[in-house]
Amino acid sequence: MRFQTPLVPATLLRRYKRFLADCRLDDGREVVAHCANPGSMLGLADPGFRVWLEPNDDPKKKLDYGLRLVSPAEGVLVGVDTSVPNRALRGALEAGSVPGLEGYRTVRPEVKYSRNSRIDFLLQAAGRRDCYVEVKSVTLSRENGVAEFPDSVTARGTKHLADLAAMAQAGHRAVMLYLVQRNDCTTMRLAADIDPAYAAGFVEACAAGVEVMVLGCELTPEAIRPGGRMDFTPA
């Protein structure tokens, strides 16, 4: 997925009210950027970090910039916009290029299912079980090379695991797909110390037949593309 508008570099001044970030452009101007990330952004919101913003001229949007990438260390890029994984994955799913999810002719996003939920993607093909795919963006890393999820307590994420488990028990294929939006990680695990309820829900979902997939990302200031499979260890 290519960014619609070329990103511009800036310096993070502060992130606040969850969805706002004050940044200083390289020409010295200070701007407010929309931060499309409901999580804590643990380890990614320190003042002084290098960031990349996407400008927009949409009159319907209140802010002129969106925060897309953060560099917490030299050479490290992290995609912090949680809407990106679904947009990036949709094209890959339709092209049949996501390992383990090839061969589905129909890719339907945001389909209502379970108890007042919407699945990120419902994959369908003649002669195959329907496949329900829930996607989570992974940005946390507290150990070199290891990505973790979640970065804060997520009751909504725990509910999604239960919804997937119900689909698996009903005979459908159910997949929990984690997209690691970092270029410095080779494996992923659960952050059970941050959200024990999510970790418990994960164990129950797997026992019910939910599959787990972890994909890496290719990140540049020009584009974010789903990469290959990554190893996963529950803890």
Secondary structure, 3 states (H helix, E strand, C coil): CECCCCCEEEEEEEEECCCEEEEEECCCCEEEEECCCCCCCCCCCCCCCEEEEEECCCCCCCCCEEEEEEECCCCCCEECCCCHHHHHHHHHHHCCCCCCCCCCCEEEEEEEECCCEEEEEEEECCCCCCEEEEEEEECEEEECEEEEECCCCCHHHHHHHHHHHHHHHCCCEEEEEEEECECCEEEEEECCCCCHHHHHHHHHHHHCCCEEEEEEEEECCCEEEEEEECEEECC
